[in-house]
Amino acid sequence: MTTTARYDGQAEWYDAFASADVFTTARQAAVSLLGDGPGRCLDLGCGTGRAVPLLAAAGWSVVGTDVSADQLALAQEHAGEFAEQLLLADAHALPFDGESFDGVVSILTHTDLDDLTGAFREVQRVLKPGRTFAYVGVHPCFGAPCIQALEDGTWLVHPGYREPGWQWISRDPANPGIRSRVGINHAPLSTLLNAALESGLTVTEVVEPGDRDPPLFFGFHAEKR
Ligand SMILES: C[S@@+](CC[C@H](N)C(=O)[O-])C[C@H]1O[C@@H](n2cnc3c(N)ncnc32)[C@H](O)[C@@H]1O
């Protein structure tokens, strides 16, 4: 599989967008699910490196990987000093030996990956036995492209939740967001969780972090047994 670096050319935009407090909530939740180091931790799809300082503060020696050179350049700028290594690598074919990490975290990535099960299998391969994979992403039900935020604070559910796959057309063409810039690979909740289960990881806890109602994020703690 050839993975396109969809964030190349969009990194400055993404970093401004993703520096909002609401996304910090997702990153903090993932670090909390992972727990404290010490040890070597992989941040899979690290983007512009926003979680790297949080992981380092939790005692981890962080290796960040991403398929976008532009995202990694900003990660180097913001978080290079907190990382053991920042590396261009495809989540579907990681350039690491098996059982080489004490923890793996991935944040806001499942809607960007072409093959979720394949990527989670790579996580399972590089993780040491007994160790944790922590994932937090946009909620497949309440943050999906089929959900439209209305001005009065309510949410409108359009048909389409059951249709997995890439979506590129923004609901508001005058205000292009993540969908029209890099696409969203929508995965229903069952697809996301089954990808983790099919990878051989054991899911031990699920979370819906933050205080938005309905929740914007969904995550899980999984172990390699
Ligand atoms: C929404 S961003 C999340 C970035 C970061 N984790 C954060 O908290 O802001 C998704 C990231 O996944 C990366 N990505 C997409 N496909 C990838 C792949 N196959 N391998 C590695 N990274 C990938 C993108 O380049 C992008 O940086």
The ligand as a Tripos MOL2 file, in Angstrom:
@<TRIPOS>MOLECULE
LIG
   27    29     1     0     0
SMALL
NO_CHARGES

@<TRIPOS>ATOM
      1 C1         -5.2600   14.5790   12.7480 C.3       1 LIG1
      2 S1         -3.5320   14.4180   12.6970 S.3       1 LIG1
      3 C2         -3.1320   14.0440   14.3940 C.3       1 LIG1
      4 C3         -1.7490   14.4780   14.7490 C.3       1 LIG1
      5 C4         -1.3800   14.4020   16.2340 C.3       1 LIG1
      6 N1         -1.4540   13.0560   16.7470 N.3       1 LIG1
      7 C5         -2.1640   15.3620   17.0700 C.2       1 LIG1
      8 O1         -2.5050   15.0150   18.2140 O.co2     1 LIG1
      9 O2         -2.3970   16.4840   16.6190 O.co2     1 LIG1
     10 C6         -3.2900   12.8470   11.9130 C.3       1 LIG1
     11 C7         -1.8420   12.5540   11.5850 C.3       1 LIG1
     12 O3         -1.7360   11.2230   11.0930 O.3       1 LIG1
     13 C8         -0.7360   11.2270   10.0910 C.3       1 LIG1
     14 N2         -0.8920   10.0230    9.2560 N.ar      1 LIG1
     15 C9         -1.8610    9.7670    8.3550 C.ar      1 LIG1
     16 N3         -1.6310    8.5720    7.7660 N.ar      1 LIG1
     17 C10        -0.4920    8.0760    8.3290 C.ar      1 LIG1
     18 C11         0.2420    6.8840    8.1520 C.ar      1 LIG1
     19 N4         -0.1340    5.9560    7.2660 N.pl3     1 LIG1
     20 N5          1.3600    6.7100    8.8720 N.ar      1 LIG1
     21 C12         1.7590    7.6560    9.7790 C.ar      1 LIG1
     22 N6          1.0980    8.7890    9.9990 N.ar      1 LIG1
     23 C13        -0.0280    9.0000    9.2800 C.ar      1 LIG1
     24 C14        -0.9550   12.5200    9.3550 C.3       1 LIG1
     25 O4          0.1520   12.9010    8.5640 O.3       1 LIG1
     26 C15        -1.2590   13.4650   10.5000 C.3       1 LIG1
     27 O5         -0.0940   14.0890   10.9870 O.3       1 LIG1
@<TRIPOS>BOND
     1     1     2 1
     2     2     3 1
     3     2    10 1
     4     3     4 1
     5     4     5 1
     6     5     6 1
     7     5     7 1
     8     7     8 2
     9     7     9 1
    10    10    11 1
    11    11    12 1
    12    11    26 1
    13    12    13 1
    14    13    14 1
    15    13    24 1
    16    14    15 ar
    17    14    23 ar
    18    15    16 ar
    19    16    17 ar
    20    17    18 ar
    21    17    23 ar
    22    18    19 1
    23    18    20 ar
    24    20    21 ar
    25    21    22 ar
    26    22    23 ar
    27    24    25 1
    28    24    26 1
    29    26    27 1
@<TRIPOS>SUBSTRUCTURE
     1 LIG1         1 GROUP 0 **** ****
